[in-house]
Amino acid sequence: MSDGLRIGITFWYGSGYTDIWQNGAGQNLYFLYQVLKVQPNVREVYFVHWLSEKTIPEGLEVDSMGVPIRNLWDVLDTTDIVIEANLRVMSDAAELMRQHGILICSYKMGPAIVEDMDAFCNSIDRIGAFSDTYYDGVWLIPQFMKNTHDYLEMIMQTRVQEAPHLWMPFFFDLEAKREGIMDTVFYKPSTKKAKRIVSFKPNSLAKTSLLPAVITEEANREEPESIECLYLLRA
């Protein structure tokens, strides 16, 4: 369009997702919004929803983010691209978007093949990459290109392209300011030679801390004085 693209990023909220710290996807939506809104060929970026409850939980920090939120039905005629993020575009919604000339892209922020294997083997109720929705393209962050790219192209039957991994300290700074700990929350190097090691997500198959723990154990056997401790953190 000559006046710039209007882009909607799918946004889900409700009783099952009430706090921005419950998963990284909600935070990534904001980072993606920040990148897209400064592109020269983009006129407007907003979150879109169509299945969520009316009241947005305060813990999702939408007021702090300042991102416009639209109901999809209100912007069907003025949206050029919908990026599927943490609200899945099912075939019925996709068909309606197609009727209005909207292109659909899926933004994958995790190792879909590992998550789907976990669901398949453990009878977890998960839609995963399997869908009868047609996508015009798929974005996948760099760290999962090697193990997930070919899988997604086969399952989703469209081109999968690498997208940058996005991050900014916005939510950490927000929380630190509220708690009055901005001067103490940041990393301070230890005066000791021994390293303090932290690994997140010990309880997730997709992001298991088993490998960091094994590597740390081997390093500790080689040089016990080089490691002070290993923390396994979970949300």
Secondary structure, DSSP 4 states (H G I P E B T S, - for coil): -TT-EEEEEE---BTTB--TTS-HHHHHHHHHHHHHTTSTTEEEEEEEESSS-SSPPGGG-HHHHT--EEEGGGSTTT-SEEEESSS---HHHHHHHHHTT-EEEEEE-S-HHHHHHHHHHHT----TT--S---SEEEE-GGGHHHHHHHHHHHH-S-EEE------SHHHHHHHHHHT-TTTSS----SSSSEEEEEE-TT-STT-SHHHHHHHHHHHHH-GGGEEEEEEE--
